[in-house]
Amino acid sequence: MITPNEYASNELLKNELQRILNDLTPREAKVLKLRYGLEDGRPHTLEEVGKEFNVTRERIRQIEAKALRKLRHPTRSKKLGDWRM
């Protein structure tokens, strides 16, 4: 059973994550959400995400890498604070 503190912490993390993902293009954000299971709790493979977007898994890998590079950039990584990758 989750404690009220854990619930509050999870909600804060979700809100912060959404705010950070808003810095990406909608496509990049969706790719990361699918790849890391942020929407349904199940990480999706490159192949699965590629089918969703009707592109190759290599293209999804490239989109994912670009999105992560953006998030790791010093101007954006400050927003990650304690959640830093």
N, CA, C and O atoms as CSV, one atom per row, in Angstrom:
chain,resi,resn,atom,element,x,y,z
A,1,MET,N,N,0.844,-1.183,0.000
A,1,MET,CA,C,0.000,0.000,0.000
A,1,MET,C,C,0.889,1.246,0.000
A,1,MET,O,O,1.895,1.307,0.707
A,2,ILE,N,N,0.508,2.207,-0.783
A,2,ILE,CA,C,1.300,3.428,-0.926
A,2,ILE,C,C,0.914,4.432,0.171
A,2,ILE,O,O,-0.262,4.630,0.476
A,3,THR,N,N,1.931,5.048,0.741
A,3,THR,CA,C,1.687,6.032,1.799
A,3,THR,C,C,1.316,7.375,1.174
A,3,THR,O,O,1.592,7.604,-0.004
A,4,PRO,N,N,0.697,8.260,1.943
A,4,PRO,CA,C,0.378,9.591,1.420
A,4,PRO,C,C,1.622,10.340,0.932
A,4,PRO,O,O,1.564,11.056,-0.067
A,5,ASN,N,N,2.738,10.176,1.632
A,5,ASN,CA,C,3.979,10.837,1.203
A,5,ASN,C,C,4.475,10.285,-0.127
A,5,ASN,O,O,4.920,11.042,-0.989
A,6,GLU,N,N,4.399,8.972,-0.295
A,6,GLU,CA,C,4.814,8.357,-1.561
A,6,GLU,C,C,3.903,8.814,-2.696
A,6,GLU,O,O,4.372,9.103,-3.797
A,7,TYR,N,N,2.616,8.876,-2.428
A,7,TYR,CA,C,1.661,9.334,-3.443
A,7,TYR,C,C,1.982,10.770,-3.857
A,7,TYR,O,O,2.036,11.081,-5.047
A,8,ALA,N,N,2.193,11.639,-2.872
A,8,ALA,CA,C,2.509,13.035,-3.162
A,8,ALA,C,C,3.801,13.146,-3.958
A,8,ALA,O,O,3.888,13.930,-4.903
A,9,SER,N,N,4.793,12.368,-3.580
A,9,SER,CA,C,6.065,12.375,-4.296
A,9,SER,C,C,5.886,11.918,-5.739
A,9,SER,O,O,6.454,12.508,-6.657
A,10,ASN,N,N,5.098,10.868,-5.935
A,10,ASN,CA,C,4.826,10.372,-7.290
A,10,ASN,C,C,4.107,11.419,-8.131
A,10,ASN,O,O,4.419,11.597,-9.309
A,11,GLU,N,N,3.147,12.110,-7.530
A,11,GLU,CA,C,2.411,13.149,-8.256
A,11,GLU,C,C,3.330,14.304,-8.641
A,11,GLU,O,O,3.251,14.820,-9.756
A,12,LEU,N,N,4.192,14.705,-7.726
A,12,LEU,CA,C,5.153,15.767,-8.030
A,12,LEU,C,C,6.072,15.351,-9.174
A,12,LEU,O,O,6.344,16.139,-10.079
A,13,LEU,N,N,6.543,14.119,-9.128
A,13,LEU,CA,C,7.413,13.616,-10.185
A,13,LEU,C,C,6.686,13.604,-11.522
A,13,LEU,O,O,7.251,14.016,-12.536
A,14,LYS,N,N,5.438,13.138,-11.538
A,14,LYS,CA,C,4.659,13.113,-12.786
A,14,LYS,C,C,4.484,14.514,-13.352
A,14,LYS,O,O,4.656,14.734,-14.551
A,15,ASN,N,N,4.142,15.459,-12.483
A,15,ASN,CA,C,3.951,16.842,-12.934
A,15,ASN,C,C,5.247,17.441,-13.465
A,15,ASN,O,O,5.250,18.117,-14.494
A,16,GLU,N,N,6.338,17.192,-12.768
A,16,GLU,CA,C,7.639,17.707,-13.198
A,16,GLU,C,C,8.062,17.072,-14.521
A,16,GLU,O,O,8.585,17.752,-15.404
A,17,LEU,N,N,7.837,15.793,-14.649
A,17,LEU,CA,C,8.178,15.086,-15.881
A,17,LEU,C,C,7.381,15.639,-17.057
A,17,LEU,O,O,7.932,15.834,-18.141
A,18,GLN,N,N,6.098,15.893,-16.854
A,18,GLN,CA,C,5.274,16.451,-17.927
A,18,GLN,C,C,5.778,17.832,-18.322
A,18,GLN,O,O,5.833,18.163,-19.507
A,19,ARG,N,N,6.144,18.634,-17.332
A,19,ARG,CA,C,6.664,19.972,-17.617
A,19,ARG,C,C,7.944,19.890,-18.446
A,19,ARG,O,O,8.141,20.671,-19.377
A,20,ILE,N,N,8.800,18.948,-18.104
A,20,ILE,CA,C,10.059,18.772,-18.828
A,20,ILE,C,C,9.799,18.274,-20.247
A,20,ILE,O,O,10.416,18.752,-21.198
A,21,LEU,N,N,8.892,17.320,-20.386
A,21,LEU,CA,C,8.586,16.777,-21.712
A,21,LEU,C,C,7.948,17.828,-22.616
A,21,LEU,O,O,8.016,17.712,-23.840
A,22,ASN,N,N,7.336,18.841,-22.035
A,22,ASN,CA,C,6.741,19.913,-22.837
A,22,ASN,C,C,7.790,20.704,-23.605
A,22,ASN,O,O,7.453,21.426,-24.543
A,23,ASP,N,N,9.059,20.580,-23.219
A,23,ASP,CA,C,10.146,21.244,-23.944
A,23,ASP,C,C,10.486,20.526,-25.248
A,23,ASP,O,O,11.179,21.078,-26.103
A,24,LEU,N,N,10.005,19.311,-25.394
A,24,LEU,CA,C,10.278,18.518,-26.596
A,24,LEU,C,C,9.154,18.700,-27.607
A,24,LEU,O,O,8.090,19.229,-27.288
A,25,THR,N,N,9.412,18.250,-28.832
A,25,THR,CA,C,8.325,18.227,-29.808
A,25,THR,C,C,7.320,17.171,-29.353
A,25,THR,O,O,7.681,16.257,-28.612
A,26,PRO,N,N,6.077,17.284,-29.782
A,26,PRO,CA,C,5.091,16.258,-29.405
A,26,PRO,C,C,5.538,14.847,-29.786
A,26,PRO,O,O,5.302,13.895,-29.042
A,27,ARG,N,N,6.176,14.716,-30.928
A,27,ARG,CA,C,6.641,13.404,-31.381
A,27,ARG,C,C,7.728,12.858,-30.460
A,27,ARG,O,O,7.684,11.696,-30.057
A,28,GLU,N,N,8.705,13.703,-30.128
A,28,GLU,CA,C,9.782,13.272,-29.231
A,28,GLU,C,C,9.228,12.868,-27.867
A,28,GLU,O,O,9.624,11.848,-27.303
A,29,ALA,N,N,8.310,13.676,-27.346
A,29,ALA,CA,C,7.718,13.371,-26.035
A,29,ALA,C,C,6.968,12.046,-26.074
A,29,ALA,O,O,7.085,11.235,-25.154
A,30,LYS,N,N,6.203,11.825,-27.130
A,30,LYS,CA,C,5.432,10.580,-27.250
A,30,LYS,C,C,6.367,9.377,-27.350
A,30,LYS,O,O,6.110,8.339,-26.740
A,31,VAL,N,N,7.447,9.512,-28.115
A,31,VAL,CA,C,8.418,8.420,-28.245
A,31,VAL,C,C,8.996,8.071,-26.874
A,31,VAL,O,O,9.071,6.895,-26.519
A,32,LEU,N,N,9.403,9.075,-26.104
A,32,LEU,CA,C,9.970,8.796,-24.779
A,32,LEU,C,C,8.930,8.180,-23.852
A,32,LEU,O,O,9.234,7.254,-23.101
A,33,LYS,N,N,7.707,8.692,-23.903
A,33,LYS,CA,C,6.646,8.133,-23.056
A,33,LYS,C,C,6.421,6.661,-23.368
A,33,LYS,O,O,6.267,5.845,-22.459
A,34,LEU,N,N,6.404,6.323,-24.646
A,34,LEU,CA,C,6.201,4.928,-25.033
A,34,LEU,C,C,7.415,4.068,-24.690
A,34,LEU,O,O,7.271,2.977,-24.139
A,35,ARG,N,N,8.596,4.556,-25.013
A,35,ARG,CA,C,9.812,3.764,-24.786
A,35,ARG,C,C,10.031,3.460,-23.305
A,35,ARG,O,O,10.485,2.371,-22.953
A,36,TYR,N,N,9.709,4.418,-22.439
A,36,TYR,CA,C,9.966,4.243,-21.013
A,36,TYR,C,C,8.719,3.882,-20.208
A,36,TYR,O,O,8.759,3.839,-18.978
A,37,GLY,N,N,7.611,3.623,-20.905
A,37,GLY,CA,C,6.396,3.182,-20.224
A,37,GLY,C,C,5.757,4.234,-19.345
A,37,GLY,O,O,5.142,3.906,-18.331
A,38,LEU,N,N,5.894,5.492,-19.718
A,38,LEU,CA,C,5.368,6.568,-18.887
A,38,LEU,C,C,3.861,6.736,-19.018
A,38,LEU,O,O,3.243,7.414,-18.196
A,39,GLU,N,N,3.264,6.134,-20.032
A,39,GLU,CA,C,1.819,6.255,-20.202
A,39,GLU,C,C,1.074,5.060,-19.631
A,39,GLU,O,O,0.073,5.223,-18.934
A,40,ASP,N,N,1.555,3.873,-19.923
A,40,ASP,CA,C,0.813,2.674,-19.520
A,40,ASP,C,C,1.601,1.760,-18.579
A,40,ASP,O,O,1.146,0.667,-18.244
A,41,GLY,N,N,2.780,2.212,-18.157
A,41,GLY,CA,C,3.577,1.419,-17.232
A,41,GLY,C,C,4.364,0.299,-17.885
A,41,GLY,O,O,5.038,-0.467,-17.196
A,42,ARG,N,N,4.290,0.192,-19.205
A,42,ARG,CA,C,5.000,-0.866,-19.920
A,42,ARG,C,C,5.920,-0.241,-20.962
A,42,ARG,O,O,5.445,0.395,-21.903
A,43,PRO,N,N,7.230,-0.414,-20.808
A,43,PRO,CA,C,8.144,0.087,-21.841
A,43,PRO,C,C,7.906,-0.639,-23.163
A,43,PRO,O,O,7.743,-1.858,-23.195
A,44,HIS,N,N,7.887,0.121,-24.239
A,44,HIS,CA,C,7.666,-0.446,-25.565
A,44,HIS,C,C,8.996,-0.551,-26.307
A,44,HIS,O,O,9.897,0.263,-26.107
A,45,THR,N,N,9.103,-1.543,-27.150
A,45,THR,CA,C,10.323,-1.742,-27.931
A,45,THR,C,C,10.405,-0.712,-29.048
A,45,THR,O,O,9.418,-0.059,-29.390
A,46,LEU,N,N,11.602,-0.581,-29.609
A,46,LEU,CA,C,11.773,0.299,-30.765
A,46,LEU,C,C,10.827,-0.118,-31.883
A,46,LEU,O,O,10.233,0.724,-32.556
A,47,GLU,N,N,10.696,-1.416,-32.070
A,47,GLU,CA,C,9.822,-1.957,-33.113
A,47,GLU,C,C,8.368,-1.541,-32.881
A,47,GLU,O,O,7.690,-1.099,-33.809
A,48,GLU,N,N,7.898,-1.682,-31.657
A,48,GLU,CA,C,6.508,-1.323,-31.333
A,48,GLU,C,C,6.248,0.167,-31.552
A,48,GLU,O,O,5.222,0.550,-32.114
A,49,VAL,N,N,7.173,0.988,-31.108
A,49,VAL,CA,C,7.009,2.432,-31.270
A,49,VAL,C,C,7.082,2.797,-32.750
A,49,VAL,O,O,6.336,3.655,-33.224
A,50,GLY,N,N,7.981,2.142,-33.472
A,50,GLY,CA,C,8.080,2.379,-34.907
A,50,GLY,C,C,6.778,2.089,-35.627
A,50,GLY,O,O,6.378,2.837,-36.519
A,51,LYS,N,N,6.120,1.015,-35.249
A,51,LYS,CA,C,4.827,0.681,-35.868
A,51,LYS,C,C,3.786,1.752,-35.567
A,51,LYS,O,O,2.975,2.097,-36.426
A,52,GLU,N,N,3.812,2.270,-34.356
A,52,GLU,CA,C,2.869,3.330,-33.966
A,52,GLU,C,C,3.029,4.569,-34.844
A,52,GLU,O,O,2.047,5.214,-35.210
A,53,PHE,N,N,4.283,4.893,-35.178
A,53,PHE,CA,C,4.575,6.077,-35.980
A,53,PHE,C,C,4.767,5.766,-37.465
A,53,PHE,O,O,4.977,6.664,-38.280
A,54,ASN,N,N,4.690,4.487,-37.794
A,54,ASN,CA,C,4.873,4.047,-39.180
A,54,ASN,C,C,6.258,4.425,-39.722
A,54,ASN,O,O,6.403,4.890,-40.853
A,55,VAL,N,N,7.272,4.205,-38.867
A,55,VAL,CA,C,8.664,4.424,-39.264
A,55,VAL,C,C,9.488,3.235,-38.768
A,55,VAL,O,O,8.986,2.383,-38.035
A,56,THR,N,N,10.741,3.191,-39.171
A,56,THR,CA,C,11.607,2.078,-38.764
A,56,THR,C,C,12.041,2.231,-37.309
A,56,THR,O,O,11.978,3.316,-36.732
A,57,ARG,N,N,12.480,1.121,-36.739
A,57,ARG,CA,C,12.977,1.187,-35.361
A,57,ARG,C,C,14.233,2.046,-35.284
A,57,ARG,O,O,14.488,2.677,-34.258
A,58,GLU,N,N,15.019,2.078,-36.352
A,58,GLU,CA,C,16.211,2.929,-36.372
A,58,GLU,C,C,15.816,4.404,-36.273
A,58,GLU,O,O,16.472,5.183,-35.582
A,59,ARG,N,N,14.750,4.777,-36.962
A,59,ARG,CA,C,14.283,6.167,-36.900
A,59,ARG,C,C,13.811,6.506,-35.485
A,59,ARG,O,O,14.052,7.610,-34.996
A,60,ILE,N,N,13.146,5.566,-34.834
A,60,ILE,CA,C,12.702,5.784,-33.453
A,60,ILE,C,C,13.911,5.926,-32.542
A,60,ILE,O,O,13.921,6.773,-31.649
A,61,ARG,N,N,14.934,5.099,-32.763
A,61,ARG,CA,C,16.160,5.205,-31.966
A,61,ARG,C,C,16.769,6.595,-32.109
A,61,ARG,O,O,17.226,7.184,-31.129
A,62,GLN,N,N,16.774,7.118,-33.342
A,62,GLN,CA,C,17.320,8.448,-33.597
A,62,GLN,C,C,16.502,9.535,-32.895
A,62,GLN,O,O,17.064,10.453,-32.299
A,63,ILE,N,N,15.180,9.425,-32.971
A,63,ILE,CA,C,14.302,10.404,-32.320
A,63,ILE,C,C,14.502,10.363,-30.807
A,63,ILE,O,O,14.583,11.400,-30.150
A,64,GLU,N,N,14.580,9.151,-30.271
A,64,GLU,CA,C,14.796,8.982,-28.828
A,64,GLU,C,C,16.134,9.596,-28.414
A,64,GLU,O,O,16.205,10.313,-27.416
A,65,ALA,N,N,17.182,9.321,-29.169
A,65,ALA,CA,C,18.514,9.846,-28.845
A,65,ALA,C,C,18.525,11.372,-28.884
A,65,ALA,O,O,19.117,12.017,-28.018
A,66,LYS,N,N,17.873,11.941,-29.883
A,66,LYS,CA,C,17.820,13.400,-30.004
A,66,LYS,C,C,17.065,14.007,-28.823
A,66,LYS,O,O,17.491,15.018,-28.264
A,67,ALA,N,N,15.958,13.398,-28.448
A,67,ALA,CA,C,15.165,13.896,-27.320
A,67,ALA,C,C,15.973,13.832,-26.027
A,67,ALA,O,O,15.955,14.776,-25.237
A,68,LEU,N,N,16.675,12.733,-25.809
A,68,LEU,CA,C,17.487,12.600,-24.597
A,68,LEU,C,C,18.641,13.601,-24.588
A,68,LEU,O,O,18.997,14.134,-23.537
A,69,ARG,N,N,19.228,13.856,-25.770
A,69,ARG,CA,C,20.288,14.872,-25.860
A,69,ARG,C,C,19.738,16.238,-25.453
A,69,ARG,O,O,20.383,16.988,-24.719
A,70,LYS,N,N,18.538,16.548,-25.940
A,70,LYS,CA,C,17.921,17.828,-25.583
A,70,LYS,C,C,17.730,17.927,-24.072
A,70,LYS,O,O,18.020,18.959,-23.468
A,71,LEU,N,N,17.242,16.849,-23.470
A,71,LEU,CA,C,16.982,16.867,-22.030
A,71,LEU,C,C,18.262,16.940,-21.212
A,71,LEU,O,O,18.261,17.459,-20.095
A,72,ARG,N,N,19.353,16.422,-21.764
A,72,ARG,CA,C,20.634,16.443,-21.048
A,72,ARG,C,C,21.384,17.756,-21.224
A,72,ARG,O,O,22.370,18.008,-20.531
A,73,HIS,N,N,20.923,18.592,-22.149
A,73,HIS,CA,C,21.580,19.872,-22.380
A,73,HIS,C,C,21.547,20.677,-21.075
A,73,HIS,O,O,20.536,20.680,-20.372
A,74,PRO,N,N,22.652,21.360,-20.752
A,74,PRO,CA,C,22.726,22.067,-19.470
A,74,PRO,C,C,21.550,23.003,-19.185
A,74,PRO,O,O,21.106,23.104,-18.041
A,75,THR,N,N,21.045,23.681,-20.203
A,75,THR,CA,C,19.940,24.609,-19.953
A,75,THR,C,C,18.661,23.880,-19.565
A,75,THR,O,O,17.818,24.434,-18.858
A,76,ARG,N,N,18.512,22.651,-20.019
A,76,ARG,CA,C,17.313,21.887,-19.679
A,76,ARG,C,C,17.543,20.960,-18.498
A,76,ARG,O,O,16.627,20.714,-17.714
A,77,SER,N,N,18.746,20.447,-18.365
A,77,SER,CA,C,18.982,19.472,-17.298
A,77,SER,C,C,18.836,20.104,-15.915
A,77,SER,O,O,18.610,19.395,-14.935
A,78,LYS,N,N,18.962,21.424,-15.824
A,78,LYS,CA,C,18.736,22.101,-14.544
A,78,LYS,C,C,17.310,21.854,-14.059
A,78,LYS,O,O,17.065,21.751,-12.858
A,79,LYS,N,N,16.381,21.761,-14.994
A,79,LYS,CA,C,14.980,21.525,-14.638
A,79,LYS,C,C,14.784,20.148,-14.027
A,79,LYS,O,O,13.841,19.927,-13.268
A,80,LEU,N,N,15.674,19.225,-14.359
A,80,LEU,CA,C,15.521,17.867,-13.853
A,80,LEU,C,C,15.865,17.765,-12.374
A,80,LEU,O,O,15.392,16.861,-11.686
A,81,GLY,N,N,16.681,18.681,-11.885
A,81,GLY,CA,C,17.017,18.694,-10.467
A,81,GLY,C,C,17.429,17.337,-9.951
A,81,GLY,O,O,18.357,16.720,-10.474
A,82,ASP,N,N,16.732,16.866,-8.912
A,82,ASP,CA,C,17.050,15.583,-8.285
A,82,ASP,C,C,16.737,14.399,-9.180
A,82,ASP,O,O,17.199,13.291,-8.907
A,83,TRP,N,N,15.970,14.598,-10.235
A,83,TRP,CA,C,15.564,13.492,-11.107
A,83,TRP,C,C,16.556,13.314,-12.252
A,83,TRP,O,O,16.329,12.501,-13.147
A,84,ARG,N,N,17.650,14.064,-12.230
A,84,ARG,CA,C,18.616,14.086,-13.332
A,84,ARG,C,C,19.021,12.695,-13.785
A,84,ARG,O,O,19.201,11.782,-12.980
A,85,MET,N,N,19.162,12.558,-15.130
A,85,MET,CA,C,19.519,11.272,-15.750
A,85,MET,C,C,20.988,11.012,-15.597
A,85,MET,O,O,21.483,9.981,-16.052
